[in-house]
Amino acid sequence: MSTTQVQSIQSIDASSFHGDKAKIYSRDAKGVLGLAGEDTDAAYPHFLPVWDPNEQYGPLTEFEFSDPGLRADPALPNLFSKLNSDLKIKSLTPKFGTEVRGVQLSELTSKGKDELAFFVAQRGVVVFREQDLRDKPIDWLLEYSSHFGRNHIHPTSGAPRGHPEVHLVYRSKTEDAAENAFFKDHVSSVAWHSDVTYEKQPPGTTFLAILDGPESGGDTIFADTEEAYNRLSETFRQRLFGLEVLHSGVAQADASRNSGGVVRREPVENFHPLIREHPVTKKKALYVNQQFSRYIKGLKREETDAILGFLYDLLAKSADIQVRVSWESGTVVVWDNRRSVHSALVDWSGAGSSRHAFRLTPQAERPYEAAPVRL
């Protein structure tokens, strides 16, 4: 299996503006690219994406990070109060994924947010229903997410005007040219990844809130990289310890440039340990993904392909370590990018149904590997 980046319909849709797709976009006098026609008639117009070529940023600087989950009360009294008669908690699988009703994320205190980070680290992905985050001002949302780390500015994706820290997911309701073009050469839209792992300090606790979506379809699937690590034999784990993998943002930036999009910041590449430890749970997880991982330092190409190919298959084919999340109105999914990979699913026609969501992506610690337990 090749370790080069797997092209995904999600990346095409985010930054492809040529051909038929250009019909729904227009540029203003300053060169800012935005939506045109029927696509401007959105339920949350201030969350519609623009791509501003005038927004340019230098390299990200390192910052000191302490996970808020380390401050949390493990009993979670502020997140799941015993006095909350509306609280409903359901495990999606025994080890990975939880659905919660009756908790309003916007009303959490500072201690409640600490406990949220702790709980998400424990469960990997948590689906909160009937939330009002989409109704909050964008500045309020960014202040909220900054509790969990420094808000990341994506180098290529669409963002609300004046708010590059908000990553937008958007598929047009007026056409499906990108989908048709993609499926001419591919049989699946699945593209497993953890977000922007090429950064020196990639994301930890991450939020995705739905604004609009099809009546059915457009689900997101998550895989548990912690449990995937646990499935490996002790002997094989020992072989993986000490290995470092190059994660690259170059292909993503090149794809945006080649399709008429923007690059706000020059792409970076960083080596991260193949096995990383979580600062809150102290548990280990695989830290590779087919979108951004390129090769293992010190190994030959065929050796890299054999190891990474096996790990990619483990994550993609193990349905017993995965959950599939459907998007009801008002849903907010909070997941830990350090112990999971995910993929959106494009399984509906674009005509008549848009898929519109916003992501808040606080950065966390630089990935590290604790010393292995020797056999």
N, C-alpha and C positions, 0 to 999 in steps of 0.2 A: 504494500500500500504506500503510495507516495505521501510524503510529509509536506508537500506544497499546499498552499491555502486552497480549501474547497470553496468554489464559487457558490454563493447562496442567493436565492431570490430575495432574501431580506436585504442584503447589501445592495443588490441591483435597485430595488425599489427606493432605497434611501437616498441614492445619489445619481440616478440616471436621468438625464434631461434631454437626450437627443431623440430624434425620430418621432414616433407617435406620442411618446411620453411628453415631449416638449409642448404639446397642445394644451396641457393643463397648467403650465407654468409661464410666468412672464418676468421680465427684468425691469426695474425702475431706472431712473436716470443715473443713479449711483451704482448700478450693476447688481443690486440686491435681487436675488431670485426668490419669487414667492408664488403662491397659487393663483390661478385665474379661473374665471367662469364659475360653474356650479360648485366647485370645490371650496370656494370662499364662504359658502352658506353652511357654516358649521355650528354645532351646538355650543362650542367653546372657541370662538374665533380668535381670542387672544392666545390660544395655544396652537394656532396654525404655524407651520414651519416656514422659516426663511433661511436662506443661505447667503450670508453677507461676505463678499470677498474682501471687504475693507477691515474685517475683524481679523487681526493677526496677533498671535501670542508667541512669546519666547518659550524656551524649554521650561518644563515644570521643575520647581525646586523641591528638595526633600523637606519634609516637615515632621515634627515630633507627633507621634500618634499613640494614644492609649485607648484601648477599646472600652466603650462605655459599659459593655457587659461585665467588665471586671469590677465595676462598682455596684452591680445589681444584687438585690436580695434574692437568692435562689427560690424562695417561696413565692415570689411574684405577687405580693399583696397589692401593688399599685397598678399592675397590668390586669390581673384577674382578681378583682375584689370579691370577697365572699358575700358582700352585700349586693352584688350585681345580679339581680334576678333574671336579667335578659341574657346572661352569658351562656353561650353554647360553644363547646369545643369538641371538635371531631378529628381524630387522627385519620389522615388519608392512607397511610400505611403504618405498620407498627413502629418503624424506625425513622421514617422520613416523610415530612409533609403534614400540615395541620390546617384545618379550616376553622375560623373563628367568627362568630356572630355575637353582637351585643357589646362590642368594644369599639369606641370611636377613637381612632388614632389621633385625631386633631386635638383631643381633650387630655392627652397624656401629660402628666407632669414630667419634670426632669427625671425623677426616679422611675416613673413609668417608662420613659424612653430607654433608660438603662436596662430595665427588665425586658423590654422588647428586644434589644440587642442580644441579651443573654438567651432569651427563648428562641430567637431565630437561629442563633448559633447552635442550639441544641437540636432543633427540628429541621434545619436546612432551608425550608421554604414554608411560609405561613400565608394563608389566603384569608384576607379580611373582607367580609361582605358589608354592603350598605354603608360605605364610607363617604365623607364629605370633603376629602382633600381636594378634589377637582374644583370645588367652589371657593377655595381659598385664593387670595392674591398670590402671584408668583413669588414676590419678595418674601411673603410669609412662609411659603413652602421651602424656599432656599434656607431661610433661617432655621426652620424645623430640621431639615436634613443635615445641616451643619453640626448638629448635636452628635452625629455619627461619624464625622470626618470632614475633610475638606471637599467641597463640591467640585467634581471633575468637569472640565470643559472638553467635550468630545471634539476631536480634530476635524471631522468631516460631516457629521450628521446635521439635519435641520434642527432649528431651535426657535422658540418664540422670540419675536423681535426684541432685542435689547437684553435677552437673558440666555447667553450661550451656555450657562451651566445646566440648562434643562435639555435633556436628550429626548427628541420626539420620535415616536413610531407613527408613520403615516402611510397608508395605502389608499389611493384615490377611489372614489365611488363611481367615477365617470368612465373609467376604462380599465382594461386589464392587459395592456400591451406587454408590460414587463413580465407578467405571469406567463403569457403565451410564448414570449420569446425564450424564457427560461426553460419551460417544459418541452421545447423543441429538442433540447439537448440533454435534459435531465429527467429522471424518473421520480425524484423526491425533492421536497423543499426543506427537508430536515438539515440543519447546520448546527451541530452541537458546539457550544462555546461557553466560556466564562468571559465576562465583559472586559474589554481593553486590558488584557493581561500583559500587553507589551509595556505598560507603564512600570516605572520603578516601584511605585506604591499603588498597586491595583485596588479595585473596590472591595469593600467588605459588605456591610449591611446595605442592601439596595432596595429601592422602591419602584414599582411600576403600577400606575393607576390608569384604568381604562376611561376614555372620554366618549368614544363611540365605537361600535363594532357590529358585525353581522349578527343576525338572530342566532345562528349556530355556526360553528367553525371558528378558525383563528385561535385555537387553543395554544397554550404553551406547555411544553413538556420539560421536566427537570429530571436529572439523574444525580444520584448521591455518590459523590467521589470519595467520601469517607468510607461508606460501606463497600465501594469497589476496592479500595485499599485493603479493607478487612478480609475480602474474599481471597486475596492472594496468599500463597503459601509463605511461610516464614523464610524459606530459602530464597524465594524470588524477591521478597521485600528487601532482604539483605543485599541482593544484587542491585536494587534500585537506589538504595541510600547512597548519598554522595553525588549522584548524577544531577547535572544542571541542564536545563532546556532553554534554548533561545526562543523568546517570544517577540514577534515582529509586527509593527504597524505599517510597514512599507507598502505591502500589497493593498491594504485598505486605502491609503492615501493615493496611491497610483490609480486605483479604480475610480476614485472620486475625481481626480484631475482628468482622466481620460474620458469620463462621461459628462464633463461640463460642470462638475460640482466645485466645492471649495475645500481647501486645506488650511485650517486656521493656525496650525502649528506643525512644524516639520516632524515627520514620523520618527519614532524612536524604536530601538530594540534593546531588550534587557534579558539577561540570564536569570532564571529562577530555579530553585530546587524542584526536582520532579516530585518529591514528597515534601509537603509542607505541614507544619504543625499549627493548629488554631490557638491563638493566644488565650481564649476564654476556656474552651473545653479541654485543651491540651491533647486533643486527638489528632491523628494524622490523616491526610487525604492525598489522593493523586492531584497533581496540579499540571495538567496538560489538556490541550483542546485543539481540535483540528483546524480551527479558523486562524489561530495566531501562533501556535507552536511550530517550530521549524526543524530543529535538530538537537541532538544531545551532544554537549561539549565533549570532545575527545574521542567520539565514536565515528566510524566510517558510515557513509550514507546507508549502506545496506543494513548495518547493525542498528542504526537509528530507526530505519523503516520497520524493522522487525519488532523492536520494542514498542515504539509509539503506535504502530499499527495494531498490535495486540491490545494495548491499553484503550485505544479509540474503539475497537470492537467490543471490548468489555463494557464500556460505558453505553455504547449505542444499542447493543443487542440484549443487555440484561434488563428485561422488562420488570424483573423482581426487585430492582433498586430505583425504579422510576415512578413519578407521579405525573398526571396530566391535569392541567388546570383550565377550566372553562371560565369565560369572562362574563359574569352577570353585570348589569348596570351598577356602578358604584363600587366595583371590586378594586381592591388594592392588594397586590402581592408583594410581600417583603421576603427577600431571600438573602442568603449569605453566599456571595460569589466565591468565597474561599473554600467552600466545601460542596460545590455543586456546579454542574454545567446545565445549559438549557438550550432550547430552540423554539422559535415560533413555528407554527404550522400554517401553510397557505393551502387551504383545502376548500375554498369557496371562490366563486367568480367575483371579480372586482366590480362588475357592473351593478350599480344600485346600492352597494354596501361599502362603506369605508371602514378602515380599522385605524383608530386614532387613540394614542396613549402617550403619557409622559413618564419619563424615568428620572429619578433623582439618584445620583450615583456618588455617594461619599467615598473618598479614597481611604484606605486603611494602611496597615503596616507593610513594610517591605517583606515579602515572603521569606521565611526562614525554615530551616530543617533542624530539629532537635537530634541529639545523638541517638543512634539506634540501639536497641537492646540486642546485645550479641548472643548468638546461639551457644 
